[in-house]
Amino acid sequence: MSRHTLTLTTPYVLEAERYELRADGLYRFDPDRRAFVQVLGASLVIAASAATASAQPNGGRRRRGDEQSRTESLDQRFHIGADGVVTVFTSKVEVGQGSRTQLTQAAAEELRLPADRIRLVMADTALCPDDGGTAGSRTTPANVPQIRRAAAAAREILLALAAQRLQVDPSQLDCREGLFADRSSGKQLTLAELAQNDALKSLLQDAASGEASLADADQWKVLGTSVPQVNARDLVTGAARFPSDVSRPGMLYGKVLRAPTYNATLQSLEIPADPALSGVTIVRDNSFVGVAAGNSWLAAAAIDALAAAAKWDNPPHPSSDELFTHLKKTASHDGDAWPRPRVDAWGDGAQALDSVPPERRLAADYTVAYIQHAPLEPRAAVAQWNDGQLTVWTGSQQPSRVHSELSAAFQLPADRVRVIVPDTGGSFGGKHTGEVAVEAARLAKAAGKPVSLRWSREEEFTWAYCRPAGLIEVRAALDDAGRIAAWDFTNYNSGESGIRLPYDAPHGRTQFLAADSPLRQGSYRALASTANNFARESAIDELAAMAAADPLAFRLAHLADGRLKDVLTAVAEKFTWTERYARRAADRGVGLACGTEKGSFVAACVEVEVQPGGAPRVTTVCQAFECGAIQNPANLRRQVEGAIIMGLGGALTEQMVFKDGRLATASFSKYAVPRMADVPQLDIVLLNRPDLPSVGAGETPIIAVAPAIANALANATGRRIRSMPLIPGGS
């Protein structure tokens, strides 16, 4: 690296390494935790790690079934302290969804401990086994059982050791509250005492999780109960520390020069003789330009000075007004394209559609705008270099993916990179990538000091990836009896999740076609299933109207008995659908929708009021949700309520508006998310199914909100709106 001195301001300009994230630049390492164990003192570490736990090129997401199929050994999952408190290590993150409490319950259940005797160390790549990222509602069906199996196996080993010490058969012992007691003599040992026994280490060497029996749902003592959020006190007192709060001695503050328009490339930048650059470290690497300064104000002033001197090439860029034409025009039907077109067909849909008279056919196009995740905490990272070792504290759902990106960007061996993810202020699928971590690390390396980089709200809106926009074409027809005769459903760009038709139709086709996306797009809560459910459930209502049928009766007639029908029946009963649908008024309407995704099932009924001037107000949302055996009823209710409120924004007002390569909605004053005044009455029905495995609840509750509102508006006004948001520009 070279250092340049300018005559007036003497800033340091350092040429850093070229920033290049390679698709195959993924590494895995076996972390050294010796120092950490020494800090904990005399105690025992027990864990379950996975041989196939390396980061995946698709963002940490494993192939279906990987979590269940891999073998685990008890060597890195738990630490049992001298005080009898068990520390659990997991790469999962807490972003407000309650996983810290849920995983605490999982370990406590099988170790027969109260929840307050469990501590979690989460998302530290130097300490935690790689359980995969936090995405796809996989924590509940995959990682909770994983931790339970490891805890149960550890419990059986502890029982065997206690029995040996007490000279009784293990079946004679009770294990509860950290005590191992002989039912006959009353003699007992504590968990802390067993943890310090040298014999335990040899017992664990050949042990594997998955052998011990797990408690059935009807026997749960800790799972299945509303254990309070374990860090609630820190949250309400302000003691909790988020990525934005991380501070290191001697830390500087970073800022990055952003392009003035999308797809712009930096043509030239002459470092100006500007007082704002005095004492500021400037990093220039191809199109990347960043600064590090003593405080955030100085960093921002330095970036302003550099922006005034930068010259950019600004290529043409589609506007949001022409977005859906652009998506259809650029859609790929090529089977060799990636992502490849996905087509599922049954019967003879084309012939069935052609054979039906026009009056019984539906031809409707539905559109879904780009929207942002809008987390409470924008992207943030603190990076520190020490003797060639890089440590980054950042907010991410994918610690191992960020670790891999850093290793690739700086050509570092995996064991020279450590990523720590503190509990983070929201994500909703929006923090899978590590760009802010890489940027902070580059600035810190140049400055020779730790650097904190926090994206502004404008940067978060403009440069973070957003939920994909989509155009969805539905072509359908009814037979003489008013039943669905044919179904054709094509999604352009927004994705294929939730695209399957749950209703009975003898002929049909669903297909997903990738397209050129003008904006950066990626994961979002429920992702494409929200768009697909919006189009499908809106179209089903339109078909019901064509058949002169009650929308509820029409759906029930086309659904087989099962879990989706159960939630639809439950929500209709709670909402008193039949009575309210019959007495609807000119200024009020009711609507419903249902769907399934990620193995869970949801149905919603909505009432809307059309105010003077035509603006709609959602007055009631009644929702039934079923995700198998409920592990924490209070947290599940919060998940459902949060998803509904978030769904209101995407349904009614949220959209990314852009023109000439510039975003027009880069602040909360211009991007309308729901406010407290927008929250309607929420009636939640949770269907507990202890006979079924538990699955995730972070995503599916959002997918029925938008179509139920759209159907209620059509019911109130007689006018069908086929776009999300339903009221562009806000209310």
Secondary structure, DSSP 8 states (H G I E B T S, - for coil): --EE--TTT--EEE--------TT---------HHHHHHH-S-EEEEEEETT----TTTS---TTHHHHS-EEEEEEEEE-TTS-EEEEES---SSSSHHHHHHHHHHHHHT--GGGEEEEESBTTTS-----S-TT-IIIIIHHHHHHHHHHHHHHHHHHHHHHHTS-GGGEEEETTEEEETTT--EEEHHHHHT-THHHHHHTT-BTT-S----GGG-SSTTS----TTHHHHHHT----GGG---TT-EEEEE---SSTT-EEEEE-----GGGTT-EEEEETTEEEEEESSHHHHHHHHHHHHHHEEEE------GGGHHHHHHHH----TTSSS--EEEEES-HHHHHHTS-GGGEEEEEEEE--B----SS--EEEEEEETTEEEEEE--S-HHHHHHHHHHHTT--GGGEEEE----S--TT-----HHHHHHHHHHHHHTS-EEEE--HHHHHHHS-BB--EEEEEEEEE-TTSSEEEEEEEEESS-STT-S--S--SEEEEEEE----SS-B---TTTHHHHHHHHHHHHHHHHHHHTT--HHHHHHHHS-SSHHHHHHHHHHHHHTHHHHHHT--TTEEEEEEEEEETTEEEEEEEEEEE-TTS-EEEEEEEEEEE-SS-S-HHHHHHHHHHHHHHHHHHHHT----EETTEES--STTTS----GGG--EEEEEEE--TTS-----SSGGGTTHHHHHHHHHHHHHS----EESSSTT--
